[in-house]
Amino acid sequence: MERKPVQSSNLAAIGYDPLTETLEVEFTDGSVYEYKNVSQFIYDELMNASSHGSYFNREISKSFPYEKIG
């Protein structure tokens, strides 16, 4: 999955697959996680948020099943 770099103190890049509703998040420490069942709406909100990290922590980090992939 292709990830887009973002300006954030804790997130380095974000990718999304709308077919599987999978959000891929690369953190600044190099770790990568996949979050499942994330709607296109949530992804769009994340990418348009004034603070990607704050939105991620508030709306995604504890709300969706995830798996560390890297």
PDB file of N, CA, C and O in Angstrom:
ATOM      1  N   MET A   1       0.854  -1.183   0.000  1.00  0.00           N
ATOM      2  CA  MET A   1       0.000   0.000   0.000  1.00  0.00           C
ATOM      3  C   MET A   1       0.897   1.242   0.000  1.00  0.00           C
ATOM      4  O   MET A   1       1.861   1.323   0.761  1.00  0.00           O
ATOM      5  N   GLU A   2       0.575   2.180  -0.838  1.00  0.00           N
ATOM      6  CA  GLU A   2       1.330   3.420  -0.893  1.00  0.00           C
ATOM      7  C   GLU A   2       0.895   4.339   0.245  1.00  0.00           C
ATOM      8  O   GLU A   2      -0.295   4.553   0.474  1.00  0.00           O
ATOM      9  N   ARG A   3       1.887   4.873   0.948  1.00  0.00           N
ATOM     10  CA  ARG A   3       1.605   5.797   2.044  1.00  0.00           C
ATOM     11  C   ARG A   3       2.034   7.205   1.647  1.00  0.00           C
ATOM     12  O   ARG A   3       3.036   7.392   0.956  1.00  0.00           O
ATOM     13  N   LYS A   4       1.262   8.188   2.096  1.00  0.00           N
ATOM     14  CA  LYS A   4       1.566   9.596   1.827  1.00  0.00           C
ATOM     15  C   LYS A   4       2.210  10.195   3.074  1.00  0.00           C
ATOM     16  O   LYS A   4       1.688  10.037   4.178  1.00  0.00           O
ATOM     17  N   PRO A   5       3.342  10.883   2.904  1.00  0.00           N
ATOM     18  CA  PRO A   5       3.959  11.552   4.055  1.00  0.00           C
ATOM     19  C   PRO A   5       3.034  12.631   4.622  1.00  0.00           C
ATOM     20  O   PRO A   5       2.330  13.312   3.876  1.00  0.00           O
ATOM     21  N   VAL A   6       3.043  12.776   5.939  1.00  0.00           N
ATOM     22  CA  VAL A   6       2.239  13.806   6.601  1.00  0.00           C
ATOM     23  C   VAL A   6       3.120  14.596   7.566  1.00  0.00           C
ATOM     24  O   VAL A   6       4.148  14.106   8.035  1.00  0.00           O
ATOM     25  N   GLN A   7       2.701  15.820   7.850  1.00  0.00           N
ATOM     26  CA  GLN A   7       3.389  16.664   8.823  1.00  0.00           C
ATOM     27  C   GLN A   7       2.793  16.388  10.198  1.00  0.00           C
ATOM     28  O   GLN A   7       1.668  16.796  10.486  1.00  0.00           O
ATOM     29  N   SER A   8       3.542  15.704  11.035  1.00  0.00           N
ATOM     30  CA  SER A   8       3.059  15.346  12.362  1.00  0.00           C
ATOM     31  C   SER A   8       4.254  15.011  13.243  1.00  0.00           C
ATOM     32  O   SER A   8       5.290  14.559  12.756  1.00  0.00           O
ATOM     33  N   SER A   9       4.101  15.235  14.538  1.00  0.00           N
ATOM     34  CA  SER A   9       5.198  14.913  15.451  1.00  0.00           C
ATOM     35  C   SER A   9       5.319  13.421  15.718  1.00  0.00           C
ATOM     36  O   SER A   9       6.390  12.957  16.110  1.00  0.00           O
ATOM     37  N   ASN A  10       4.234  12.647  15.514  1.00  0.00           N
ATOM     38  CA  ASN A  10       4.322  11.210  15.779  1.00  0.00           C
ATOM     39  C   ASN A  10       3.934  10.324  14.590  1.00  0.00           C
ATOM     40  O   ASN A  10       4.193   9.121  14.619  1.00  0.00           O
ATOM     41  N   LEU A  11       3.322  10.891  13.548  1.00  0.00           N
ATOM     42  CA  LEU A  11       2.962  10.117  12.364  1.00  0.00           C
ATOM     43  C   LEU A  11       3.855  10.539  11.204  1.00  0.00           C
ATOM     44  O   LEU A  11       4.030  11.731  10.954  1.00  0.00           O
ATOM     45  N   ALA A  12       4.423   9.555  10.490  1.00  0.00           N
ATOM     46  CA  ALA A  12       5.303   9.860   9.359  1.00  0.00           C
ATOM     47  C   ALA A  12       4.556   9.793   8.033  1.00  0.00           C
ATOM     48  O   ALA A  12       4.758  10.635   7.158  1.00  0.00           O
ATOM     49  N   ALA A  13       3.683   8.775   7.883  1.00  0.00           N
ATOM     50  CA  ALA A  13       2.978   8.592   6.616  1.00  0.00           C
ATOM     51  C   ALA A  13       1.696   7.800   6.848  1.00  0.00           C
ATOM     52  O   ALA A  13       1.581   7.042   7.811  1.00  0.00           O
ATOM     53  N   ILE A  14       0.723   7.994   5.934  1.00  0.00           N
ATOM     54  CA  ILE A  14      -0.581   7.337   6.056  1.00  0.00           C
ATOM     55  C   ILE A  14      -0.996   6.803   4.693  1.00  0.00           C
ATOM     56  O   ILE A  14      -0.878   7.489   3.677  1.00  0.00           O
ATOM     57  N   GLY A  15      -1.483   5.565   4.688  1.00  0.00           N
ATOM     58  CA  GLY A  15      -2.013   4.964   3.466  1.00  0.00           C
ATOM     59  C   GLY A  15      -3.412   4.438   3.716  1.00  0.00           C
ATOM     60  O   GLY A  15      -3.810   4.224   4.860  1.00  0.00           O
ATOM     61  N   TYR A  16      -4.159   4.230   2.633  1.00  0.00           N
ATOM     62  CA  TYR A  16      -5.536   3.739   2.789  1.00  0.00           C
ATOM     63  C   TYR A  16      -5.932   2.911   1.580  1.00  0.00           C
ATOM     64  O   TYR A  16      -5.644   3.279   0.442  1.00  0.00           O
ATOM     65  N   ASP A  17      -6.597   1.785   1.836  1.00  0.00           N
ATOM     66  CA  ASP A  17      -7.174   0.945   0.784  1.00  0.00           C
ATOM     67  C   ASP A  17      -8.683   0.936   0.969  1.00  0.00           C
ATOM     68  O   ASP A  17      -9.191   0.299   1.892  1.00  0.00           O
ATOM     69  N   PRO A  18      -9.411   1.643   0.092  1.00  0.00           N
ATOM     70  CA  PRO A  18     -10.869   1.726   0.259  1.00  0.00           C
ATOM     71  C   PRO A  18     -11.583   0.394   0.015  1.00  0.00           C
ATOM     72  O   PRO A  18     -12.680   0.185   0.534  1.00  0.00           O
ATOM     73  N   LEU A  19     -10.987  -0.502  -0.758  1.00  0.00           N
ATOM     74  CA  LEU A  19     -11.635  -1.796  -1.025  1.00  0.00           C
ATOM     75  C   LEU A  19     -11.696  -2.666   0.223  1.00  0.00           C
ATOM     76  O   LEU A  19     -12.679  -3.373   0.444  1.00  0.00           O
ATOM     77  N   THR A  20     -10.648  -2.614   1.035  1.00  0.00           N
ATOM     78  CA  THR A  20     -10.610  -3.428   2.251  1.00  0.00           C
ATOM     79  C   THR A  20     -10.849  -2.598   3.507  1.00  0.00           C
ATOM     80  O   THR A  20     -10.884  -3.136   4.614  1.00  0.00           O
ATOM     81  N   GLU A  21     -11.015  -1.276   3.334  1.00  0.00           N
ATOM     82  CA  GLU A  21     -11.173  -0.340   4.462  1.00  0.00           C
ATOM     83  C   GLU A  21     -10.042  -0.501   5.473  1.00  0.00           C
ATOM     84  O   GLU A  21     -10.259  -0.562   6.683  1.00  0.00           O
ATOM     85  N   THR A  22      -8.820  -0.566   4.928  1.00  0.00           N
ATOM     86  CA  THR A  22      -7.632  -0.709   5.764  1.00  0.00           C
ATOM     87  C   THR A  22      -6.827   0.580   5.746  1.00  0.00           C
ATOM     88  O   THR A  22      -6.483   1.103   4.685  1.00  0.00           O
ATOM     89  N   LEU A  23      -6.534   1.080   6.934  1.00  0.00           N
ATOM     90  CA  LEU A  23      -5.714   2.267   7.105  1.00  0.00           C
ATOM     91  C   LEU A  23      -4.333   1.802   7.563  1.00  0.00           C
ATOM     92  O   LEU A  23      -4.215   1.019   8.506  1.00  0.00           O
ATOM     93  N   GLU A  24      -3.303   2.284   6.895  1.00  0.00           N
ATOM     94  CA  GLU A  24      -1.937   1.931   7.264  1.00  0.00           C
ATOM     95  C   GLU A  24      -1.251   3.177   7.781  1.00  0.00           C
ATOM     96  O   GLU A  24      -1.242   4.208   7.108  1.00  0.00           O
ATOM     97  N   VAL A  25      -0.682   3.092   8.962  1.00  0.00           N
ATOM     98  CA  VAL A  25      -0.047   4.242   9.603  1.00  0.00           C
ATOM     99  C   VAL A  25       1.406   3.910   9.918  1.00  0.00           C
ATOM    100  O   VAL A  25       1.703   2.927  10.598  1.00  0.00           O
ATOM    101  N   GLU A  26       2.301   4.748   9.409  1.00  0.00           N
ATOM    102  CA  GLU A  26       3.717   4.644   9.738  1.00  0.00           C
ATOM    103  C   GLU A  26       4.039   5.739  10.742  1.00  0.00           C
ATOM    104  O   GLU A  26       3.776   6.917  10.503  1.00  0.00           O
ATOM    105  N   PHE A  27       4.608   5.336  11.862  1.00  0.00           N
ATOM    106  CA  PHE A  27       4.955   6.278  12.913  1.00  0.00           C
ATOM    107  C   PHE A  27       6.385   6.774  12.726  1.00  0.00           C
ATOM    108  O   PHE A  27       7.168   6.165  11.997  1.00  0.00           O
ATOM    109  N   THR A  28       6.718   7.868  13.377  1.00  0.00           N
ATOM    110  CA  THR A  28       8.047   8.455  13.218  1.00  0.00           C
ATOM    111  C   THR A  28       9.159   7.545  13.739  1.00  0.00           C
ATOM    112  O   THR A  28      10.320   7.726  13.373  1.00  0.00           O
ATOM    113  N   ASP A  29       8.823   6.566  14.588  1.00  0.00           N
ATOM    114  CA  ASP A  29       9.832   5.620  15.066  1.00  0.00           C
ATOM    115  C   ASP A  29      10.059   4.477  14.077  1.00  0.00           C
ATOM    116  O   ASP A  29      10.873   3.589  14.332  1.00  0.00           O
ATOM    117  N   GLY A  30       9.339   4.494  12.943  1.00  0.00           N
ATOM    118  CA  GLY A  30       9.509   3.474  11.909  1.00  0.00           C
ATOM    119  C   GLY A  30       8.522   2.325  11.991  1.00  0.00           C
ATOM    120  O   GLY A  30       8.443   1.526  11.058  1.00  0.00           O
ATOM    121  N   SER A  31       7.767   2.214  13.074  1.00  0.00           N
ATOM    122  CA  SER A  31       6.783   1.133  13.186  1.00  0.00           C
ATOM    123  C   SER A  31       5.589   1.415  12.273  1.00  0.00           C
ATOM    124  O   SER A  31       5.238   2.567  12.016  1.00  0.00           O
ATOM    125  N   VAL A  32       4.976   0.332  11.791  1.00  0.00           N
ATOM    126  CA  VAL A  32       3.837   0.445  10.881  1.00  0.00           C
ATOM    127  C   VAL A  32       2.699  -0.420  11.416  1.00  0.00           C
ATOM    128  O   VAL A  32       2.902  -1.574  11.794  1.00  0.00           O
ATOM    129  N   TYR A  33       1.498   0.159  11.441  1.00  0.00           N
ATOM    130  CA  TYR A  33       0.314  -0.549  11.913  1.00  0.00           C
ATOM    131  C   TYR A  33      -0.785  -0.471  10.861  1.00  0.00           C
ATOM    132  O   TYR A  33      -0.908   0.519  10.139  1.00  0.00           O
ATOM    133  N   GLU A  34      -1.582  -1.539  10.790  1.00  0.00           N
ATOM    134  CA  GLU A  34      -2.781  -1.552   9.956  1.00  0.00           C
ATOM    135  C   GLU A  34      -4.003  -1.508  10.853  1.00  0.00           C
ATOM    136  O   GLU A  34      -4.099  -2.256  11.825  1.00  0.00           O
ATOM    137  N   TYR A  35      -4.929  -0.636  10.524  1.00  0.00           N
ATOM    138  CA  TYR A  35      -6.196  -0.504  11.248  1.00  0.00           C
ATOM    139  C   TYR A  35      -7.308  -0.954  10.320  1.00  0.00           C
ATOM    140  O   TYR A  35      -7.397  -0.489   9.183  1.00  0.00           O
ATOM    141  N   LYS A  36      -8.151  -1.850  10.791  1.00  0.00           N
ATOM    142  CA  LYS A  36      -9.195  -2.469   9.973  1.00  0.00           C
ATOM    143  C   LYS A  36     -10.540  -1.776  10.141  1.00  0.00           C
ATOM    144  O   LYS A  36     -10.801  -1.144  11.164  1.00  0.00           O
ATOM    145  N   ASN A  37     -11.393  -1.902   9.123  1.00  0.00           N
ATOM    146  CA  ASN A  37     -12.769  -1.388   9.138  1.00  0.00           C
ATOM    147  C   ASN A  37     -12.850   0.128   9.267  1.00  0.00           C
ATOM    148  O   ASN A  37     -13.783   0.657   9.870  1.00  0.00           O
ATOM    149  N   VAL A  38     -11.869   0.821   8.697  1.00  0.00           N
ATOM    150  CA  VAL A  38     -11.845   2.281   8.731  1.00  0.00           C
ATOM    151  C   VAL A  38     -12.535   2.798   7.463  1.00  0.00           C
ATOM    152  O   VAL A  38     -12.101   2.502   6.350  1.00  0.00           O
ATOM    153  N   SER A  39     -13.596   3.559   7.639  1.00  0.00           N
ATOM    154  CA  SER A  39     -14.362   4.050   6.485  1.00  0.00           C
ATOM    155  C   SER A  39     -13.588   5.130   5.722  1.00  0.00           C
ATOM    156  O   SER A  39     -12.668   5.757   6.248  1.00  0.00           O
ATOM    157  N   GLN A  40     -13.986   5.319   4.486  1.00  0.00           N
ATOM    158  CA  GLN A  40     -13.405   6.388   3.665  1.00  0.00           C
ATOM    159  C   GLN A  40     -13.603   7.745   4.351  1.00  0.00           C
ATOM    160  O   GLN A  40     -12.728   8.610   4.293  1.00  0.00           O
ATOM    161  N   PHE A  41     -14.747   7.921   4.995  1.00  0.00           N
ATOM    162  CA  PHE A  41     -15.039   9.173   5.702  1.00  0.00           C
ATOM    163  C   PHE A  41     -13.992   9.453   6.779  1.00  0.00           C
ATOM    164  O   PHE A  41     -13.484  10.570   6.872  1.00  0.00           O
ATOM    165  N   ILE A  42     -13.668   8.448   7.590  1.00  0.00           N
ATOM    166  CA  ILE A  42     -12.683   8.616   8.664  1.00  0.00           C
ATOM    167  C   ILE A  42     -11.310   8.926   8.070  1.00  0.00           C
ATOM    168  O   ILE A  42     -10.596   9.798   8.565  1.00  0.00           O
ATOM    169  N   TYR A  43     -10.944   8.209   7.005  1.00  0.00           N
ATOM    170  CA  TYR A  43      -9.659   8.483   6.344  1.00  0.00           C
ATOM    171  C   TYR A  43      -9.609   9.926   5.837  1.00  0.00           C
ATOM    172  O   TYR A  43      -8.621  10.629   6.047  1.00  0.00           O
ATOM    173  N   ASP A  44     -10.670  10.359   5.177  1.00  0.00           N
ATOM    174  CA  ASP A  44     -10.714  11.722   4.649  1.00  0.00           C
ATOM    175  C   ASP A  44     -10.610  12.750   5.778  1.00  0.00           C
ATOM    176  O   ASP A  44      -9.899  13.747   5.651  1.00  0.00           O
ATOM    177  N   GLU A  45     -11.317  12.506   6.875  1.00  0.00           N
ATOM    178  CA  GLU A  45     -11.248  13.406   8.033  1.00  0.00           C
ATOM    179  C   GLU A  45      -9.813  13.460   8.580  1.00  0.00           C
ATOM    180  O   GLU A  45      -9.307  14.535   8.902  1.00  0.00           O
ATOM    181  N   LEU A  46      -9.174  12.306   8.682  1.00  0.00           N
ATOM    182  CA  LEU A  46      -7.795  12.242   9.170  1.00  0.00           C
ATOM    183  C   LEU A  46      -6.866  13.055   8.280  1.00  0.00           C
ATOM    184  O   LEU A  46      -6.054  13.836   8.776  1.00  0.00           O
ATOM    185  N   MET A  47      -6.981  12.878   6.974  1.00  0.00           N
ATOM    186  CA  MET A  47      -6.084  13.561   6.050  1.00  0.00           C
ATOM    187  C   MET A  47      -6.348  15.064   5.998  1.00  0.00           C
ATOM    188  O   MET A  47      -5.445  15.836   5.675  1.00  0.00           O
ATOM    189  N   ASN A  48      -7.563  15.487   6.310  1.00  0.00           N
ATOM    190  CA  ASN A  48      -7.907  16.906   6.278  1.00  0.00           C
ATOM    191  C   ASN A  48      -7.813  17.589   7.643  1.00  0.00           C
ATOM    192  O   ASN A  48      -8.035  18.795   7.753  1.00  0.00           O
ATOM    193  N   ALA A  49      -7.487  16.823   8.675  1.00  0.00           N
ATOM    194  CA  ALA A  49      -7.418  17.389  10.031  1.00  0.00           C
ATOM    195  C   ALA A  49      -6.263  18.380  10.151  1.00  0.00           C
ATOM    196  O   ALA A  49      -5.217  18.204   9.526  1.00  0.00           O
ATOM    197  N   SER A  50      -6.457  19.409  10.950  1.00  0.00           N
ATOM    198  CA  SER A  50      -5.379  20.377  11.173  1.00  0.00           C
ATOM    199  C   SER A  50      -4.217  19.735  11.929  1.00  0.00           C
ATOM    200  O   SER A  50      -3.070  20.158  11.787  1.00  0.00           O
ATOM    201  N   SER A  51      -4.517  18.711  12.731  1.00  0.00           N
ATOM    202  CA  SER A  51      -3.486  17.931  13.422  1.00  0.00           C
ATOM    203  C   SER A  51      -3.772  16.450  13.181  1.00  0.00           C
ATOM    204  O   SER A  51      -4.697  15.882  13.762  1.00  0.00           O
ATOM    205  N   HIS A  52      -2.973  15.840  12.325  1.00  0.00           N
ATOM    206  CA  HIS A  52      -3.167  14.409  12.027  1.00  0.00           C
ATOM    207  C   HIS A  52      -3.025  13.567  13.294  1.00  0.00           C
ATOM    208  O   HIS A  52      -3.816  12.654  13.533  1.00  0.00           O
ATOM    209  N   GLY A  53      -2.012  13.882  14.102  1.00  0.00           N
ATOM    210  CA  GLY A  53      -1.765  13.107  15.312  1.00  0.00           C
ATOM    211  C   GLY A  53      -2.903  13.197  16.317  1.00  0.00           C
ATOM    212  O   GLY A  53      -3.295  12.187  16.901  1.00  0.00           O
ATOM    213  N   SER A  54      -3.432  14.390  16.523  1.00  0.00           N
ATOM    214  CA  SER A  54      -4.536  14.557  17.472  1.00  0.00           C
ATOM    215  C   SER A  54      -5.777  13.817  16.992  1.00  0.00           C
ATOM    216  O   SER A  54      -6.446  13.143  17.774  1.00  0.00           O
ATOM    217  N   TYR A  55      -6.083  13.946  15.700  1.00  0.00           N
ATOM    218  CA  TYR A  55      -7.259  13.250  15.160  1.00  0.00           C
ATOM    219  C   TYR A  55      -7.075  11.738  15.282  1.00  0.00           C
ATOM    220  O   TYR A  55      -7.993  11.025  15.688  1.00  0.00           O
ATOM    221  N   PHE A  56      -5.887  11.258  14.929  1.00  0.00           N
ATOM    222  CA  PHE A  56      -5.601   9.832  15.026  1.00  0.00           C
ATOM    223  C   PHE A  56      -5.798   9.330  16.459  1.00  0.00           C
ATOM    224  O   PHE A  56      -6.458   8.315  16.677  1.00  0.00           O
ATOM    225  N   ASN A  57      -5.226  10.039  17.428  1.00  0.00           N
ATOM    226  CA  ASN A  57      -5.339   9.615  18.826  1.00  0.00           C
ATOM    227  C   ASN A  57      -6.782   9.650  19.321  1.00  0.00           C
ATOM    228  O   ASN A  57      -7.202   8.780  20.083  1.00  0.00           O
ATOM    229  N   ARG A  58      -7.529  10.642  18.891  1.00  0.00           N
ATOM    230  CA  ARG A  58      -8.904  10.823  19.371  1.00  0.00           C
ATOM    231  C   ARG A  58      -9.892   9.862  18.693  1.00  0.00           C
ATOM    232  O   ARG A  58     -10.766   9.309  19.360  1.00  0.00           O
ATOM    233  N   GLU A  59      -9.762   9.661  17.389  1.00  0.00           N
ATOM    234  CA  GLU A  59     -10.794   8.949  16.628  1.00  0.00           C
ATOM    235  C   GLU A  59     -10.419   7.547  16.149  1.00  0.00           C
ATOM    236  O   GLU A  59     -11.310   6.766  15.814  1.00  0.00           O
ATOM    237  N   ILE A  60      -9.138   7.206  16.108  1.00  0.00           N
ATOM    238  CA  ILE A  60      -8.741   5.950  15.462  1.00  0.00           C
ATOM    239  C   ILE A  60      -7.997   4.996  16.391  1.00  0.00           C
ATOM    240  O   ILE A  60      -8.317   3.808  16.429  1.00  0.00           O
ATOM    241  N   SER A  61      -7.028   5.482  17.127  1.00  0.00           N
ATOM    242  CA  SER A  61      -6.079   4.606  17.820  1.00  0.00           C
ATOM    243  C   SER A  61      -6.724   3.543  18.712  1.00  0.00           C
ATOM    244  O   SER A  61      -6.237   2.414  18.771  1.00  0.00           O
ATOM    245  N   LYS A  62      -7.795   3.884  19.395  1.00  0.00           N
ATOM    246  CA  LYS A  62      -8.423   2.913  20.302  1.00  0.00           C
ATOM    247  C   LYS A  62      -9.807   2.470  19.825  1.00  0.00           C
ATOM    248  O   LYS A  62     -10.522   1.764  20.535  1.00  0.00           O
ATOM    249  N   SER A  63     -10.176   2.897  18.607  1.00  0.00           N
ATOM    250  CA  SER A  63     -11.526   2.623  18.114  1.00  0.00           C
ATOM    251  C   SER A  63     -11.599   1.511  17.070  1.00  0.00           C
ATOM    252  O   SER A  63     -12.685   1.013  16.774  1.00  0.00           O
ATOM    253  N   PHE A  64     -10.451   1.116  16.509  1.00  0.00           N
ATOM    254  CA  PHE A  64     -10.453   0.129  15.432  1.00  0.00           C
ATOM    255  C   PHE A  64      -9.473  -0.993  15.740  1.00  0.00           C
ATOM    256  O   PHE A  64      -8.439  -0.763  16.367  1.00  0.00           O
ATOM    257  N   PRO A  65      -9.798  -2.224  15.294  1.00  0.00           N
ATOM    258  CA  PRO A  65      -8.839  -3.327  15.470  1.00  0.00           C
ATOM    259  C   PRO A  65      -7.584  -3.042  14.654  1.00  0.00           C
ATOM    260  O   PRO A  65      -7.663  -2.510  13.546  1.00  0.00           O
ATOM    261  N   TYR A  66      -6.431  -3.396  15.205  1.00  0.00           N
ATOM    262  CA  TYR A  66      -5.184  -3.105  14.514  1.00  0.00           C
ATOM    263  C   TYR A  66      -4.193  -4.235  14.667  1.00  0.00           C
ATOM    264  O   TYR A  66      -4.354  -5.130  15.498  1.00  0.00           O
ATOM    265  N   GLU A  67      -3.153  -4.169  13.835  1.00  0.00           N
ATOM    266  CA  GLU A  67      -2.108  -5.167  13.841  1.00  0.00           C
ATOM    267  C   GLU A  67      -0.806  -4.484  13.460  1.00  0.00           C
ATOM    268  O   GLU A  67      -0.768  -3.686  12.523  1.00  0.00           O
ATOM    269  N   LYS A  68       0.258  -4.795  14.183  1.00  0.00           N
ATOM    270  CA  LYS A  68       1.572  -4.261  13.840  1.00  0.00           C
ATOM    271  C   LYS A  68       2.124  -5.065  12.678  1.00  0.00           C
ATOM    272  O   LYS A  68       2.185  -6.292  12.747  1.00  0.00           O
ATOM    273  N   ILE A  69       2.528  -4.386  11.609  1.00  0.00           N
ATOM    274  CA  ILE A  69       3.029  -5.091  10.429  1.00  0.00           C
ATOM    275  C   ILE A  69       4.488  -4.737  10.118  1.00  0.00           C
ATOM    276  O   ILE A  69       5.089  -5.303   9.205  1.00  0.00           O
ATOM    277  N   GLY A  70       5.033  -3.823  10.865  1.00  0.00           N
ATOM    278  CA  GLY A  70       6.422  -3.448  10.595  1.00  0.00           C
ATOM    279  C   GLY A  70       7.006  -2.628  11.708  1.00  0.00           C
ATOM    280  O   GLY A  70       8.169  -2.230  11.637  1.00  0.00           O
TER     281      GLY A  70
END
